[in-house]
Each structure stands twice: as structure tokens, then as C-alpha cells.
Amino acid sequence: MRWLRDTMIDATARLLTRPRRQYQLLHPNDVTNLRRAVRKGDVVLVDGAQRISQAIKYLTQSSWSHAAIYVGDELLRRDPVRRQGLVDQYGIEAEHMVVEALMEEGVVASPLVKYMELNLRVCRPRGLRADDLARILDEIVAQLGRRYDVQNVLDLARYFFPVSLIPRRLRRTALAGGGPLTTDVICSSMVGRAFQNVGFPILPSVEPAAGESLGWVDWLRRRKARYPAVFHRQRETLITPRDFDLSPYFDVIKFNAVQVGQFDYRRIRWA
């Protein structure tokens, strides 16, 4: 029975990760501009081309089905033993890597150019401190090689369900229902967890609270008063790629403009 279950799970995963028949790249990606613009810790959102991508996008009511985090050359710097192997495998792209969670492969490092033929968005955490960025990268890199233990084929079967029949209010939670396969499948839980672990918000619920007054000791220490609101952490399994896009704490980085810098729309040649 175990062999039959594992066989069904593998077959289901392969079917879900097959490419869609039709895919529309809305704007060609400029790899040079992207390399120049992206920074370590940026979240790269992807409009995936797999069958499962459509279900995820519909359930989350979003254009994005996948999230990866840019780590740049961290793997080269952190692992001198593997450095030459990475360079041999990816060449210069070994300096421009992302870490992501994939259904069949688990947590892996991939070159950024892997997604050049897909619709992309780069989201940058606003005001993230260097020491917290280091902690985030430490946590993300430590996840490499982790495999997801999909114990129930029903966890995957939910992605075949006619999502149009799921009430709007339940679509997000439909991703997290079931067994151990949660939104880790689309990587956003892993990325979101790393940011929340250093106290960086993504799309928390916020309620008003009384302001905090500073005493003279705090004033001498130049301690800033806390914001007059109480933030509630998101459930990690309910963090989706679109949350980074909608978050007021992440800036959207434009890298695909026809001209970097001062753009003059009057120079466009309209068909």
C-alpha cells in the first residue's frame, strides 16, 4: 500500500507541474537590467507556467503563483568547497541565484535567468537592516536540500478541484487545508517565515493602540517610540505570493522599462 500511495503522489505531482499549453509573456525581461536592479533579500514573484500555477493564482486571486528569494552570490561566499562546482554548472549565473521551494525537488538554489521567459515582479523589503538581512539569508540557505514529505495524495488532489466552486472567502484557506503539504509548495511560507522571524511584516492585520511615551532614560539612549498600532503576525501557511506584492512594506522594483532612469514616453514609436 505504501508503494501504491507513493506512486500515486509522484504521478499526481508530475501532472500538476507539467507546462501549460499556452503562456503569455506580457513584456520581455531585460536580464541586464534585472541583474543590475536586484539585491539580496529581494522577493522575486513569478507567474508560473505550470498547471498548478493556474489553481494557485485563482485561489489567491493574484497574478503570481510562486515566490523565490534572491541570494545573489551568497552560496559562492558561504561554501568554498562547492564554489567551483557552482561556477562549472552555472557560469556567471552562479553569482545571481535564488532559493525556492519546488513541489518535486524541495528547497533548491536556481539561477535567476531560469525565469527570464516568465512574467516577473521584484519586491524589496523597505528599510531592512543589514543584520536582519543576514539572519534571513542564514535561515533561507539552511533550508537548502529540505524535502517535503507529502503523506497524502489528497493534499495534491485539492489542486484538481474546480476552484470556481470554492467560495471566495475560503479560497486562501483552501491552500492550507489538508495535511503537511501547505503553501510551502509555492515557497511563500518559507520566505514569509524568514522575514517574520526577524520581525519584518509582510501583510499583517493592524489594530490601533495607545501611543508609547518615552522616559528621560529612553530619550538619552535615543530610543524611538513604538508605532501607535498593534501588528498581528500572519499564519505562515497562509502567506501567498501576492502578499509581498500588496504589502506596503515592500517596494516594487521596476527593471523592465525600455529606458532605465528618466523615461520619456514621447520617444515611443507606436504601431
C-alpha positions as CSV (number, residue, x, y, z in Angstrom):
1,M,0.0,0.0,0.0
2,R,2.9,2.4,0.7
3,W,4.3,1.7,-2.7
4,L,0.9,2.4,-4.3
5,R,0.5,5.7,-2.3
6,D,4.0,6.9,-3.2
7,T,3.4,6.1,-6.9
8,M,0.1,8.0,-6.9
9,I,1.7,11.0,-5.2
10,D,4.6,11.1,-7.7
11,A,2.3,10.8,-10.7
12,T,0.0,13.5,-9.4
13,A,2.9,15.8,-8.7
14,R,4.3,15.3,-12.2
15,L,0.9,16.0,-13.7
16,L,0.5,19.2,-11.8
17,T,3.9,20.5,-12.7
18,R,3.6,20.0,-16.4
19,P,3.8,23.2,-18.5
20,R,0.6,24.8,-19.6
21,R,-0.3,24.7,-23.2
22,Q,-0.5,28.4,-23.5
23,Y,1.5,31.1,-21.8
24,Q,1.7,34.8,-22.5
25,L,4.8,36.8,-21.6
26,L,3.4,40.3,-21.2
27,H,6.7,42.1,-21.5
28,P,10.2,40.7,-22.4
29,N,12.6,40.7,-19.5
30,D,15.8,42.5,-19.7
31,V,18.3,40.3,-17.9
32,T,21.0,43.0,-17.8
33,N,18.6,45.5,-16.1
34,L,17.4,42.8,-13.8
35,R,20.9,41.8,-12.6
36,R,21.7,45.5,-12.1
37,A,18.5,46.2,-10.1
38,V,18.0,43.1,-7.9
39,R,19.5,42.9,-4.4
40,K,20.0,40.2,-1.8
41,G,16.8,39.7,0.2
42,D,14.5,40.8,-2.7
43,V,11.5,38.6,-3.2
44,V,11.0,37.5,-6.9
45,L,7.4,36.8,-7.8
46,V,6.7,34.6,-10.7
47,D,3.7,34.0,-12.9
48,G,4.4,30.3,-13.3
49,A,3.8,28.3,-16.4
50,Q,2.8,25.0,-14.7
51,R,-0.7,23.6,-14.4
52,I,-0.7,24.1,-10.7
53,S,0.1,27.7,-11.2
54,Q,-3.3,28.4,-12.5
55,A,-5.0,26.9,-9.5
56,I,-2.8,28.8,-7.1
57,K,-3.4,32.1,-8.9
58,Y,-7.1,31.6,-8.8
59,L,-7.2,30.6,-5.2
60,T,-5.1,33.6,-4.2
61,Q,-6.9,36.0,-6.7
62,S,-3.4,37.1,-7.9
63,S,-1.2,37.3,-10.9
64,W,1.6,35.5,-9.1
65,S,1.9,31.8,-8.3
66,H,5.4,31.4,-7.0
67,A,7.9,33.3,-4.8
68,A,11.6,32.9,-4.6
69,I,14.2,35.0,-2.6
70,Y,17.3,36.4,-4.3
71,V,20.5,35.4,-2.6
72,G,23.0,36.5,-5.3
73,D,26.5,35.1,-4.7
74,E,25.8,34.0,-1.1
75,L,26.4,30.3,-2.0
76,L,29.7,31.1,-3.5
77,R,30.9,33.0,-0.5
78,R,29.5,30.6,2.1
79,D,30.6,27.3,0.6
80,P,34.1,27.5,-0.9
81,V,34.1,23.7,-1.3
82,R,31.1,23.9,-3.7
83,R,32.2,27.1,-5.3
84,Q,33.9,25.6,-8.3
85,G,31.0,23.2,-8.9
86,L,28.5,26.0,-8.9
87,V,30.6,28.0,-11.3
88,D,31.1,25.0,-13.6
89,Q,27.4,24.3,-13.6
90,Y,26.0,27.9,-13.9
91,G,28.9,30.0,-15.0
92,I,28.4,33.7,-14.3
93,E,24.8,32.9,-13.2
94,A,26.2,31.4,-10.0
95,E,26.5,35.0,-8.8
96,H,22.8,35.6,-9.4
97,M,20.9,32.8,-7.6
98,V,17.5,32.5,-5.9
99,V,16.4,30.0,-3.3
100,E,13.0,28.5,-3.8
101,A,10.8,25.6,-2.8
102,L,9.5,23.3,-5.5
103,M,7.0,20.6,-5.3
104,E,9.1,17.8,-6.7
105,E,12.6,18.9,-5.8
106,G,12.1,20.5,-2.4
107,V,14.2,23.6,-1.4
108,V,16.8,24.3,-4.1
109,A,19.0,27.1,-5.4
110,S,18.4,28.1,-9.0
111,P,19.9,30.8,-11.4
112,L,17.7,33.9,-11.7
113,V,17.8,33.6,-15.5
114,K,15.7,30.4,-15.1
115,Y,12.6,32.7,-15.1
116,M,13.6,35.1,-17.9
117,E,10.8,33.8,-20.1
118,L,8.1,34.3,-17.5
119,N,6.3,37.3,-16.0
120,L,8.2,38.6,-13.0
121,R,8.0,41.2,-10.2
122,V,10.7,42.1,-7.8
123,C,9.6,43.2,-4.3
124,R,12.2,44.8,-1.9
125,P,11.7,45.0,1.9
126,R,11.7,48.6,2.8
127,G,14.4,49.7,5.4
128,L,15.5,46.1,6.2
129,R,18.6,46.3,8.4
130,A,21.8,44.6,7.3
131,D,22.0,42.4,10.4
132,D,18.4,41.2,9.9
133,L,19.1,40.6,6.2
134,A,22.0,38.4,7.2
135,R,19.7,36.4,9.6
136,I,17.1,36.0,6.8
137,L,19.8,34.7,4.4
138,D,21.1,32.4,7.1
139,E,17.7,30.8,7.6
140,I,17.0,30.5,3.9
141,V,20.3,28.9,3.0
142,A,19.9,26.5,5.8
143,Q,16.7,25.2,4.2
144,L,18.6,24.0,1.1
145,G,18.1,20.3,0.5
146,R,14.9,20.1,2.6
147,R,12.4,17.7,1.1
148,Y,8.7,18.0,1.5
149,D,7.1,14.9,3.0
150,V,3.8,14.7,1.1
151,Q,2.0,12.0,3.0
152,N,-1.4,12.1,1.4
153,V,-2.4,12.3,-2.2
154,L,-5.4,14.3,-1.1
155,D,-3.1,17.2,-0.3
156,L,-2.3,17.3,-4.0
157,A,-5.8,16.4,-5.2
158,R,-7.2,19.8,-4.0
159,Y,-5.4,21.5,-6.9
160,F,-7.6,19.5,-9.3
161,F,-10.8,20.6,-7.6
162,P,-12.8,23.1,-9.7
163,V,-11.7,26.2,-7.8
164,S,-14.5,28.2,-9.2
165,L,-16.8,26.3,-6.9
166,I,-14.9,27.3,-3.7
167,P,-16.5,30.4,-2.1
168,R,-14.3,33.5,-2.3
169,R,-13.8,33.8,1.5
170,L,-12.5,30.2,1.6
171,R,-10.1,30.3,-1.3
172,R,-7.0,31.3,0.6
173,T,-7.6,28.8,3.4
174,A,-8.1,26.1,0.7
175,L,-4.4,26.3,0.1
176,A,-3.6,25.5,3.7
177,G,-6.2,22.8,4.3
178,G,-5.3,19.2,4.4
179,G,-2.0,17.6,5.6
180,P,1.6,18.5,5.6
181,L,1.6,20.0,2.0
182,T,0.6,23.6,2.7
183,T,1.6,26.8,0.9
184,D,5.2,25.6,1.3
185,V,4.6,24.2,-2.2
186,I,4.7,27.7,-3.6
187,C,7.6,28.8,-1.4
188,S,5.9,31.9,0.1
189,S,5.6,30.3,3.5
190,M,9.3,29.6,3.7
191,V,10.1,33.2,2.6
192,G,7.5,34.7,4.8
193,R,8.6,32.8,7.8
194,A,12.2,34.1,7.4
195,F,11.0,37.7,7.3
196,Q,8.6,37.3,10.2
197,N,11.3,35.7,12.3
198,V,13.3,39.0,12.3
199,G,10.1,41.0,13.0
200,F,9.7,42.3,9.4
201,P,6.0,42.5,8.4
202,I,4.5,41.3,5.1
203,L,0.7,41.8,5.2
204,P,-0.2,41.7,8.9
205,S,-3.5,42.8,10.4
206,V,-3.2,46.0,12.3
207,E,-5.3,47.4,15.1
208,P,-4.9,50.9,16.7
209,A,-3.2,51.1,20.1
210,A,-2.3,53.8,22.5
211,G,1.0,55.6,21.8
212,E,4.0,55.0,23.9
213,S,5.7,57.8,25.8
214,L,9.4,57.9,26.4
215,G,11.1,58.5,29.7
216,W,14.2,60.5,30.1
217,V,16.4,57.4,30.1
218,D,14.9,56.4,26.8
219,W,15.4,59.9,25.5
220,L,19.1,59.8,26.5
221,R,19.5,56.5,24.7
222,R,17.8,58.0,21.6
223,R,15.2,55.2,21.8
224,K,12.3,55.7,19.4
225,A,8.7,55.3,20.5
226,R,6.9,52.3,19.0
227,Y,4.3,52.8,16.3
228,P,0.8,53.5,17.8
229,A,-0.6,50.2,16.5
230,V,-0.5,46.5,17.3
231,F,0.6,44.2,14.5
232,H,-0.6,40.6,14.3
233,R,1.6,38.1,12.6
234,Q,0.2,36.1,9.6
235,R,-0.1,32.4,9.8
236,E,2.9,31.2,7.8
237,T,0.8,28.7,5.9
238,L,-1.5,31.4,4.7
239,I,1.2,33.7,3.3
240,T,0.9,33.8,-0.5
241,P,3.0,35.4,-3.3
242,R,0.5,38.2,-3.7
243,D,1.0,39.3,-0.1
244,F,4.5,40.6,-1.0
245,D,3.1,42.5,-4.0
246,L,0.3,44.1,-1.9
247,S,2.4,44.8,1.2
248,P,3.1,48.4,2.0
249,Y,6.4,47.3,3.5
250,F,7.8,46.0,0.2
251,D,8.7,48.3,-2.7
252,V,8.1,47.1,-6.3
253,I,11.3,47.4,-8.3
254,K,10.8,48.4,-11.9
255,F,13.5,46.8,-14.1
256,N,11.8,46.3,-17.4
257,A,11.4,49.8,-18.6
258,V,12.6,50.5,-22.2
259,Q,14.9,53.1,-20.7
260,V,16.4,53.0,-17.2
261,G,16.4,56.3,-15.5
262,Q,14.5,59.3,-16.9
263,F,11.7,57.7,-19.1
264,D,10.3,59.9,-21.9
265,Y,7.1,58.4,-23.2
266,R,7.2,60.9,-26.2
267,R,10.0,58.8,-27.7
268,I,7.9,55.7,-28.0
269,R,7.2,54.5,-31.6
270,W,3.5,53.5,-31.5
271,A,2.4,50.9,-34.1
